[in-house]
Amino acid sequence: MTHAAVLAAVSEPMRWRILELLARGDATASALAGHVPISRQAVIKHLLVLDRCGLVSRRRVGNEMRYTAHPEHLAATAAWMAQAAGDWDRRLAALKLLAEGTADRR
């Protein structure tokens, strides 16, 4: 899982909706398709993208393929983004102090 892959996956509204549905519990592609305006095949394509970046996993139960959400991977990306935002805030504050110090000396 890379943070870029997670961000790319959840930037698509239908994949985000599928994750929201899976947050309620495991489901099959057919069950998910009953809650979204796309075909079962399209749901499966979205699930494969989510699976590749670690946001969902799949397991066979009898004849069904059941999908499970893994929000911890999304939380890890959110934490990474918060850390990056904090780093940028510190850099911008230092730049502001530098700029203000230079302006005061003129």
N, C-alpha and C positions, 0 to 999 in steps of 0.2 A: 504494500500500500504506500503510495506517495500522496503527499498533501495536494499536489497538482491534480492527480487523478481523482481524488475525492471531490475537490472543488469543481472539476469539469463534470463529474457525474451528477452532482446535486444542483448544478446550474441549469439543468433541464427541468422545467416545471413538472413534467409527467413522472420523471424519476423521483422527484421530491414527494409527489403525491403517493407514489407506490411505497416509499419509505414510511410516510405517515400511516398508511394502511397497515404495513407490517409492524409498526410500533404497537398496534393493538394485539398482535400475536401472529404466529406462523400462518401461512396461507399458501394455497396453490396458485399457479398462474391463472387458472380458470376462475377461481374465487376473486382474485384481484381484478380480472377483466370485467367482472360484474359490477365493479364500483368506479370504473373509469371509461371514458368514451373512445377506447381503442380496442383493437382485437386482442385475443389471447396471444397470438404470434408476436404482436408489437409489445405486449407486456413482457413476454419472454426475452425479447431483444433488450429491453430496458433492464430486466433482472440480470442479464449476463454482464452488462456494463457495471451494474452495482456489485455483482459478484467479483468481477476482476479487480475492483479497487477495495474489496474487503468490507463493503457496507452491508452485504447480505451473504448468506451461505445457503446451500441447498442440500437436501438429503432425501433419499428415496424412502417412502413409507408405503409398502405394498406396491400398488401400481401408480401411485402419485409421487410427484416431486414437490416437496414442501420447502418453502423459503422462509428464512429467519433473518430479521434485521440485526445488525451489530452497531448500535449507536456509539459504542465506545470509540470506534474509528473516526466517527464524525466529531466526537468530543476531543480527540487528540488533535485533529486539524483545527478545531476552534481554539484550543489552547495554544497551538503554534501561531495562529493568526493573532491572538492576544499578545503573545510575546513579541511578535514582529511589530505590532502597533506600538507597544511600549518602547521598543528600541528606536523606532522612528520618532516618537514623541521626545525621547531624550536627545536624539540627534538634532531635531528641529529646535529644541530649547537651547542647546549649546550654540547652534548657528545664530539664533536670535540674540543671545548674549554677546557673541562675537560681533555681530552687526551693530548692535547698540553701543558696544564699547568703542568701535571704530567711528561711529557717528558722533559720539561724545567728544572724541579727540580732535575733531575738525574745527 
